[in-house]
């Protein structure tokens, strides 16, 4: 399989600008052999946010599109604040948060938009880790927020 940076090119992915921190936190943090990425929003290529509430103003498929956009934002944040995505060995943990109507119950299907893109970039073996997917109210009306932890190559 190709390197992650090559897969990004092969897939024709367009990374949005990395968002600046919206509070008192670090976008990324390396501890030992792990890269932690703070919660990422679905930043669009023009710098605006993908907003809406799944099960209300957004359909399941539109929510999944938002989760995929978070994956692109996360790759941008990693590239901007960490550097070479090829230093990532595997995705370890994903916490997916969906801005959803209280009656919406398909949060895992929304977060699949993130997970499928990570599998495309890092391969199924290394791009799929453990995961949680929950519904909640998110800041600024964003559709999805995702944080993740990656293992780095030695």
TAQUIQUI-V676982 format. One record per residue. N is the residue number from 1. RES is the residue in one small letter. PHI is phi in degrees with one decimal (NA if undefined). OMEGA is omega in whole degrees, 0 to 359 (999 if undefined). NEAR is the number of other C-alpha atoms within 12 Angstrom. Layout:
n->{N;N}
res->{RES;RES}
phi->{PHI;PHI}
omega->{OMEGA;OMEGA}
near->{NEAR;NEAR}
//
This chain:
n->{1;2;3;4;5;6;7;8;9;10;11;12;13;14;15;16;17;18;19;20;21;22;23;24;25;26;27;28;29;30;31;32;33;34;35;36;37;38;39;40;41;42;43;44;45;46;47;48;49;50;51;52;53;54;55;56;57;58;59;60;61;62;63;64;65;66;67;68;69;70;71;72;73;74;75;76;77;78;79;80;81;82;83;84;85;86;87;88;89;90;91;92;93;94;95;96;97;98;99;100;101;102;103;104;105;106;107;108;109;110;111;112;113;114;115;116;117;118;119;120;121;122;123;124;125;126;127;128;129;130;131;132;133;134;135;136;137;138;139;140;141;142;143;144;145;146;147;148;149;150;151;152;153;154}
res->{x;x;x;x;x;x;x;x;x;x;x;x;x;x;x;x;x;x;x;x;x;x;x;x;x;x;x;x;x;x;x;x;x;x;x;x;x;x;x;x;x;x;x;x;x;x;x;x;x;x;x;x;x;x;x;x;x;x;x;x;x;x;x;x;x;x;x;x;x;x;x;x;x;x;x;x;x;x;x;x;x;x;x;x;x;x;x;x;x;x;x;x;x;x;x;x;x;x;x;x;x;x;x;x;x;x;x;x;x;x;x;x;x;x;x;x;x;x;x;x;x;x;x;x;x;x;x;x;x;x;x;x;x;x;x;x;x;x;x;x;x;x;x;x;x;x;x;x;x;x;x;x;x;x}
phi->{NA;-67.3;-67.2;-53.3;-63.2;-71.0;-63.7;-58.4;-67.0;-59.2;-79.2;67.3;-74.0;-107.9;-85.2;-74.1;-65.2;-70.1;-71.0;-72.9;-56.1;-101.3;-170.4;-93.9;-163.8;-101.1;-62.3;-138.8;-149.0;-102.6;-129.6;54.1;-108.0;-127.7;-108.6;-101.9;-116.4;-60.3;-51.7;-109.5;-97.7;-80.5;-81.5;-87.8;-54.9;-85.5;89.9;-88.4;-100.4;-83.2;-116.0;141.3;-124.0;-67.7;87.7;-132.0;-91.4;-126.2;-81.4;-55.7;-63.8;-67.7;-65.5;-62.0;-62.1;-63.7;-66.3;-62.8;-65.5;-63.1;-59.8;-64.9;-62.6;-64.4;-61.4;-65.3;-62.6;-62.0;-61.9;-71.4;-100.6;-115.3;120.3;-72.8;-64.8;-70.3;-77.8;-83.4;-84.4;-163.4;-79.5;-102.7;-142.5;-127.1;-116.1;-104.6;-118.0;-113.5;-76.1;-136.3;-65.4;-56.7;-86.5;-77.4;-128.3;-107.2;-55.7;-59.0;-68.1;-66.1;-68.0;-56.0;-59.2;-72.9;-62.6;-64.3;-69.6;-62.2;-65.5;-65.2;-80.4;-103.0;88.1;-61.7;-64.4;-105.1;-98.1;-119.4;-122.8;-76.6;-157.1;-125.9;-138.6;-133.9;-105.3;-168.4;-89.6;-112.2;-63.4;59.1;73.0;-64.2;-75.1;-147.3;-134.7;-137.8;-117.8;-149.8;-129.0;-122.2;-91.9;-101.0;-65.4;-66.6}
omega->{179;173;179;180;178;178;178;179;182;180;180;183;177;180;177;174;176;181;175;177;181;181;181;179;176;177;178;175;176;176;184;184;183;176;177;179;178;179;182;178;176;179;178;182;181;178;176;181;175;187;175;183;183;184;179;180;178;174;175;181;177;176;178;176;177;179;176;179;176;178;178;178;180;177;177;179;179;180;183;189;181;180;190;177;179;176;179;178;182;170;181;189;177;170;181;181;184;173;188;173;181;180;180;185;185;183;179;180;176;184;173;178;176;186;180;179;177;177;177;184;186;183;183;182;185;183;179;179;175;189;170;178;184;176;180;173;184;182;176;179;180;184;186;170;182;171;184;177;181;171;181;171;178;999}
near->{15;15;21;30;26;18;23;27;15;15;18;13;24;22;30;30;28;34;34;22;17;15;11;8;13;21;31;31;22;22;13;12;18;24;34;33;39;33;36;48;47;50;37;29;20;15;17;18;28;36;32;31;35;40;25;18;20;26;23;31;22;30;42;38;33;42;50;42;45;52;48;39;45;44;47;35;37;37;27;21;26;26;17;21;31;25;24;33;27;33;41;30;26;36;33;42;41;51;45;35;25;17;14;24;19;25;37;28;31;41;42;39;33;47;42;29;34;41;26;33;37;35;24;17;17;28;31;29;27;19;25;25;31;28;31;24;21;27;23;18;22;34;46;51;49;44;39;40;33;38;29;23;17;11}
//
